[in-house]
Amino acid sequence: GGMTFMRLALKYPERVRALVLLDTSADPEDADLLPVHRQQQSRFAHGSDAERDEVVTRMQKFLYAKPWRDANPDGVAHEKALILAHDRHGIELALENVFTRDDISGDISAISAPTLVIVGELDRATPPEKAQRIVGAIPGARLVTVADSGHHSPIENPEAVNRALSDFLATL
């Protein structure tokens, strides 16, 4: 989402009236994490049902903050079922795009659309520091940090995310 729309705003600024970036980064994928990510990608796309289930369980510990996981076992199960229902090839392609994205951190200062950046306080995939760098680079961008949330802040704390979105949209 956010990694795609930053690129859209850079390439077609006339098509972007405002920009909301949730739990994202302008940086390339962390090279130190790529080998593990690649292994999980392969197991998710080509593994047995049991292997895929194990990969999703690991992913959820990385993507969803512990407070939300602990308080929402039904939500964790629901999210797992949704992830496992995705087309194997489609997920493989989507992950490939995440893993091979280029570094646009030096380019995003050219984004001129009003921008809201939202990040989960406990986001391990795209930590708050990355969101802060985006806000520091895009002129006039605003940052909202969502308490006790990980990489999926709209799922983990929808009230806070919706409030931030409503407040931002009201300014446009």
N, C-alpha and C positions, 0 to 999 in steps of 0.2 A: 503493500500500500504506500506507505510514506516514501520508501526508496524510489518508487515509480513516479509518484506525483511531484517530488522535488525535480526529477529529470524533466517531467512535462512542463513544470513552471519555468525551467531554464530554456527549454527548446521552443515553447509556445506561450510566452508570457501574456499575450493578448487573449488567451483562452482561460486564464486563471484569474478570477476575481478575488478569491481568498484561498488560503491554504491551511488545512489542519493536518498536522503530522503527529501520529500516535505511535509511541514506542518504536522509534526508528533511528536510523543512523545515516549520515552522509559518508561514512567511512566504508572501506571494503571490509569483508568478513575477516575476523581475527585469524591470521595465518596459523597461530598456535592451536586453535580449535578445529581447523579444517580437517585434519586427519580423522578425528572422532566424528565430526559431522558427516564426512564422506562415508564412513563405515555405517553410520546409522541410516543415511540415505539409501545405501545399497540394501541393507537388511530390511528397511521399510518397503522398498520397491520390489524386492525379489525374494524376501524371506518367507518362511512359513507363517501361518497365523500366530503361532506362539512367539516367534521371533518379532513379528510386527507389534504384538501386544507389549512385549518387553521394551521395545524401542519407544513406543508411545509413553509407557510408564516413566521411562528415563527422561524423555522430552518434557513431560508434564512437570517433573521436579525442577527442571531448568526454566521452563516458560511461565509457570504459575507460582506465585509467592506462597510460601508455607502457611501463612495465616489463612489465606483463602482455601488452600487445599484441606487444611485441618478442619475448617468450619463448614466446608461444602463437599462432603464425600459424594453426594448425589450429583452435584455439578461436575466434579472431577470425572465421574463415570459417564455422564452425558457428553462432556467434551471428548473423552477418549473414544466413545462410540462414533462421534462425528468425524474425528480424525481418521479412525480406522475405516470408515465408509468411503473416504476419498479414493478416487481412481489411482491406482498405483503409479501408472505412467505420468499422470498429471502432477502428482505430488513430486515425483522425481524431477520433472521439468521445473516446477516451481522452486524447489530447493536448489536446483542448479543455478537459477537466476539469482537467488540470494547469495550463494557461495561465490559466484563469479562477478558480482557487481563491482563496478569501478569506483574509485575514490572521487567524489565530487565535493569534498569538504572545502576545497579551495575555490570552487565555482559558485557556491550557493549565496554568496554575498550579492550576486546579481539578481536574486529573486526580489521582486518589488511588491508582490501581493501581500496584503495583511496576512500575517502568519501566526497561528497558535500551535505551540508544541506541547504535547501532553506526554508525560512519562510516568510509569509506575515507580514509586520510591524504591522498590526491591527488584526492579527489572535487571536480570542478569544477562539477557541476550543483547539488549541495547541499554546499558546503564545510564543513569541520570547525567553523568558527565558528558555523554555523547549528545544528549538533548541540550545541555547547557552550551555546548560548542555550536550547535545549530542556531540556538537563540543568539549567541554572540556574533554569529556570522551574518544572519539575515537581518537587515535593518528593520527595526521596530517590532521584531518578533517577540511574542510573549510566551512565558513558560508556566505550565501548571504541573506540579508534581502530585501524583495521586498516592495518598498514604496507603501503606500495607498492600500494595499491588505490585505484581510482576509485569511480565511482557504483554499480558492480555488485560490491560487495565479496564477496557470497556466491559469485559466479562466479570472481572474481579470486584470492581467498584463502579457499576454503571451510574449510580446517582451522582458521584463526583465528576465523572466524565461528561455526563449529560448537562450538569450545571455549568461546567467550563465551556462546553459547546454553546449552550444557550447564551451565556454571558458574552462570548466572543461574537456570535452571530448578531446579537443585538447592537453591536458597535459598527456593523457594516452598513 
